[in-house]
Amino acid sequence: MGERGEKLIVHTDGEFEILVHTNSLVVINRAGEYENHTHMQKKKKNGAFDISKCLQVIDYVKHCKMPHKIPICKACARLTLDDRYRLALEQKIDRQKEHKYININKGVVR
């Protein structure tokens, strides 16, 4: 790719951009401020970058959909400019933290 720190634009979709930066993919909401970006892990698929998760996050944010997985919720909360959607995502993240399952019978010998 070149020098360390070099950025390569992979996809542009109106107000969103996907960049390849060092060891991760960066999704940027250009309509927002600096804090309206998120880093996604880079995954190789047949020698090319797999941007499907990034496109999925962009779709969630555009249509205010509620993702099931917490890392995707956090990424959507960082990208969105809609305060009500951000609040709903943060509430879902907090609920997931409260309802963490713990197996109380682990290690018990009878």
N, C-alpha and C positions, 0 to 999 in steps of 0.2 A: 504494500500500500504506500509506502514512502516513509517520510519522517514521522517521529513520534509526535502526536498531537494534531496530525493532519485530519481534516474532516471531509467526508465524502457524502454528498446528498444522494440518497438511494431512491427516495420517493417523496413527491410533493402532492398534496391534496388540499388545495384551497388554503385554509388557515393552518394546516398541519404539515410538518416536515419530518422525515426520518433520516437521520444521519448515522454514518458509521464513524465512531470515534474511539481510537485506541483499542480497547477490548470490549466494547459494548455498543449497542444501538441506542440512539438518543431520539426520543419523540419530542418535538417542540410544537407548542401551540403559539403560532406567530402573532395571534391577536392579543395574547396576554403578555405579562411581564416575564422577567427572568425565571421566577419560581414556577412558571407554567411549562415545565419540561420534566421528563422522567427518563431514567436509564433502564433499558431492558437488556437481558443477557443475550450475547451473540451466540447463535447456534449455527453450525455448518450443516448444510444439506446438499449433498452432491457437489461440494466445492464452492457453493454460493451461500450467501447469507440468507437465513430464514427470517423473513420479516412478517410472517403470518400473525404472530402475537401482537406486534406493533399495529398492524392493520385492524386486528380485533379490538384493541384498546381504543383506537381512533373511532371505530364504529360505535362502541359503547358510549363514548363521550358525545359524539354527534347526536345520537338518538336517545341519550339519557337512560340507557339500559343499565340494569343492576347485575354486575358480574357475580359469580358464585365464589370465586377464589379470592382470598384476602390480598395477595400481592397485586392482582389485577385491580382490585378495589382501590388500593393505595395509589397505583399508577393513574387511574381515572380521576381520583381526587386531586392529584397534582396537576393534571392537564386541564380540567374543566374550569370555565369561567362562571358557570351557573352556581350561585350560592346554595340554592335549595338542593340541587343534585349533590353538591359537595357535602352538605350536612347529612343527607340520606346515606351517602357512602361511609362517612365517618361513624354514623350510628351503627351501621352494619358491621364495621370493623370492631367497634366496642362490644357489640353483642357477641361476636365470635370469640373475643377474648374471654368474656364472662362464662361461656358455655363450653369450655375446653374439657374434654372427656379424660378422666383419670381412672384407670383400672385399679380398684382398691384390693382386688384379690391376687394381684401379681405377687408371686413369691410365697404364698401361703401353702404350707405343707399340711396335709390331713392324715 
